[in-house]
Structures are given as structure tokens and as C-alpha cells.
Amino acid sequence: MSDPILTLRGVRKSFGDTEIIRGVDLALLPDERHALIGPNGAGKSTVFHLISGMLQPSAGEIVFGGRRIDGRAPQEINRLGLSRSFQITNIFPRLTVFENLRMAVMRPHGLHRKWWTVAARDRRVREETRRLLEQVRLQRRADAIAGELSYSEQRSLEIAMTLAADPRAILLDEPMAGMSNEETAYTAALIREVTAGRALLVVEHDMQVVFSLSDRISVLVYGQVIATGTPAEIRANAAVKEAYLGEEVTA
């Protein structure tokens, strides 16, 4: 088995006297799709905030690519090769699809401190932006206003923006939330395609997607990982069944 690209060891997070994350241990392997599931309020998004530097752990350590990243700023973690999306779409709704993605592409090309017009003329940025639009099947929507896209198209745009830095690992926070069955199937297939060759850690409540997409699953309950295993192992795990009290994860 390969060494993990991302490791959490004894990670805790308290807000005042309230401990939200209570000693999480987690390992994400290179090239694997790993789901983090659990009831509402279990702390899944908090774990993502801790990994990506939005929050700092109260204890424990987070290692990415052999380097400690707990305590580092989000932009520094991103430069190391870890990108994430959020539960709520994080786009500029008044800009076009192309303009949104171009802004994400600018940074890894070293153009983020140049004027907009200079970046707009840079051939590397234009070519990379077009390539990513094709990868997420939005090339025909390049000139559309981002805020006018369908919800699934907005999520596709956000996924493209997370790919702009060519990350080694991607965190996706509920990418299928609020989608129809058709949109969910489309987005799940897109995620499977664009994460090939990368490590993926995904939080998702659609258990059909979780079990079909994931190589391994970790179950977070009350700020602790109670089980990690293959989809078949998680389905059969008695502790998971008890924690979910008959919810669809055990179906």
C-alpha cells in the first residue's frame, strides 16, 4: 500500500469549552477516492476547514505530502498541491464562465499580481482556461454569465477552478447537494473523470453516490472517526449501523 498523501493524527478542535473534533485520525492515499460521511453536525466541514487552513487545530497534526500543514495559511497549503471546494458555490456570479476560470488559472502561472488586461492577453492562461472548460464540458458556456448557469453547471465551474492549480489532492464538500437525480449522475461521472490520477476526499450525503464513487469510506460521528473501510466493509460494520440508526448508509 502506498504511503498516504494526507494524514491527520489526533486532530482536535475546540470552540471555547466545546470540543467539536475529538481526536480524528485519517489517511488519504494517492489516487484514491475517499468519502467522509456522517450525520449532520458530526464535524465533517470542520475537518475540511482544518485540512485547508481555514481553521487551526487545537491539537494534533496534519501532514500533506510529507510536510506539516497545520498552522499554515490556506493559500500556502493550496500552493503545496491541495485544493478544495465549499458547500456553497464559490464563484463570481456577474463574471462570465471564462473570466471566473481565468482568475483561478492566473495564480499558478504567476500572473496574480499583474493587471487584468495583461493576464487576459497571456496565451498560457487562455489555453489552460479553455482546456479546463473542455475537461468539465463547459466550453459552450464560456461566454455565459456565471450567475445564470444551472446549479450543476455552477458546481462544474467550481470543480474546474479547484483543478486550475493542478492539485495532487482535492477536497469536495457536498458537491451534489441540492441536485436532481439527473444532475447528480452527471456530476458524479464528471468527478470520477477529472479526479483520475489524483487523491479525492469528498463529503457527501447521497449514499448511492458515496458507495459507487469511493474506494474507501470513513465515518465521522460526534467528532470522531468510528470506522474506515471499503464500501462493503462500511455497509457491514455494526458500529456504523448503530450510529446511523437504520439510515440509508446501512441499506
N, C-alpha and C positions, 0 to 999 in steps of 0.2 A: 504494500500500500504506500502511495506517495505521502511525503510529509505535507501537513496542512499548509495552505497559503494564508489562512486566517485562523487564529486561535484565541479563545477567551478562557482565562484561568481565574476562577474565584472572583468573578466580576460582581461588584455590588454597587448599588446606587440608592442613596437616601435623600429625601427632601425633608429637611428638618428632622423630626423624630420618626418619620415614616419611611420604612425601607421598602422600596419598590422592586429592586432587583437584588436577589438574596443568594449570591454565590453561583453565578452562571458559568458553566464550563461548556465550551462549544468548539468544534473543529470543522472548518470548511476545507475540503480537499480541492486541489486544482482540477479543473474540467468537470466538476460535479455540480449537479443542480440539487440544492439542499433547501428544504422548506422549513420555516419556523412557524409552528401553529400553536394555538391555544385559545382559551376563552377570552372574551373582551375583558380588558383590564389586567391581563396576565403580565404585561410589560414588554410586548413584542416591539412596538415602536420605540420604546425607551432603549431597548437593546440596539436597535438601528442607530438611534441618536448617539449612543455611546461609541459604537464602532466608527461612525463617520465623523466624530469630533464635535457634534452639536452639543453634547453633554460630556462632562468628565466623570469617570467612575469615582466612587467614594473609596473603593478598594479593589484589588485585583489588577490584572494586566491584560492588555490586548496586543497581540503580535500579528503583524501583516508582512508577509514576505521576509520574515526573519528579523523585522525591526519592531520595537515597541512603538505603538502609535497612540496609546492612551496619554492624554496631555497635549497632543499636537492639535493644531488648528485644522478645520475642515479642508481648506484649500491645500494645505501641506499633505494631508492624507490622500486627497484626490491626485496630487502630482505623483504620489508613490504608486498609483495604479488602481485605486479603489473608487468607484463611482456609485451614486445612489439616486433613486427617485423617491418621491414622497407620496403619501396617501392622496393629497390634493394636487392636481396638476400644477406644475411649476413652470408656466410659460408666460410670455408677454402677449396678452390677447390682442393688442392693437397692431402688432407687427405681423408681417407675413410669415408663413411657414419657413421659407428660405432664410429670412432675416433672423428668426429665432435660432435656427440651427447654425447659421453662420456665426452668431455670437458665441455659441458653445465651442465651435471649431477654432475660433481665434486664439484661445489661450494656449493649447498645446503647440501652436505654430509660432508662439512668441509675439503675437500681434495685439495682445490685450491692452497694451499701453499706447497703441497707435490710434490716430484719428480714424473714425468710422470710414471715411472716404478712402483712406489708404488701404484699410483692410478689405474694403469692397473690391478693390482692383487687384488684390493679390490672387494669382492664379491657383496657388496651392489651396487656399481657403475655398475658392469657388468649386474646385474639383472635388475636394473632400466633402463639402456640403452636398453636392449633387450625388456623390457615391452613397452617402448615408441616407439621403432621401430615397434612393432606389432600394437600399437594403431594407428599409421599413415600409416600402411600397407607397410613398407619398410624393413621388416625383411629379405626378399630375396635379398635385395640390400645392406646388411650390409657391405660387403667387397668391394663394388664398390667405385671408386674414385668419390668424391662428385661433382667435376667439370665436370664429364662425365654423370651425371644424366640428364634426361629431365628437362625442366623448371618446370613443375608441380611437379616432384619429388623433385627438389631443394626446392620448396616452402613448400612441405610436411615436408621435413627435418627441415626447419626453424621453422615451426609450432611446431614440436616436441621439438626443442630447447627452444621455449618460454614456453613449458609445463614442462620443466625439474625442475623448482623451485616450481612446484605445485602451481601456482598463483591463487589468488582469482579473478583476473580480467586480461583480455588480450586485448591488443591493436593491431589490424592488419591493416597495411597501404597498401591498394590496393593489397590484396592477389591474385586476379585474373588477374592482369594487364598482358597483352601480351599472354594470354592463348587462346587456341582454344575452341570452344564450348564444346567439349568433356572433355577437361581438366578443364574447368570452372565448369561443372556439378560435376565432380569428387571432385574437391577441395571444392566446396560449401557443398557437402554432408559430407566431412571429417570435415570441420569446425563446421558444425551443431553437429556432433557426439562428437568431442573432447572438445567442449565448454559446453557441458551439465553440469549443476551444477555450472557454472562459469559465471561471467559477461563478456560480449564481447562488445567492442567498435570498430567498423570497418569503415574504409574509403574505399569506393568502387565506381567505376564509372559505373559498369554494373548494370543498374536499374532493370533488371529482377532478378538478384541475391539479390539486396538490398530489393526489395519488398517481395521476397519469404523467405528470411532468417531473416528479422528483426522483432522484437516485436514493436519497436518504431524507429522513424527516426527524426533526427534533420537536418535542412537545414541551411548551413552557406553561407552567401553572403556578400562579402566585409568585412570580419572580424566580422560579427555579425550573431547570430542565429536568423533567421526570423520566424521559425516555428519548433515546435516539436509535434509529434503525432504518431498515428498508421499509417501503410501504407495507409489505406483507407482515413484517415484524411489528410495525406500529398497529396495524389492524388487530393483531392477535394479542397485544400487550394488555394484561389485566389492569395495570395501573392507569393506562390511558383510558380504558373503558370506564373505570370508576370515576376518573377526573372529569370526563365528559358526560357522565350520567346519561348514556344512551344517545348522545348526539350523533350526527351523520358520520363523524370521523370513524366510528366503530361499525358502520354499516357495511 
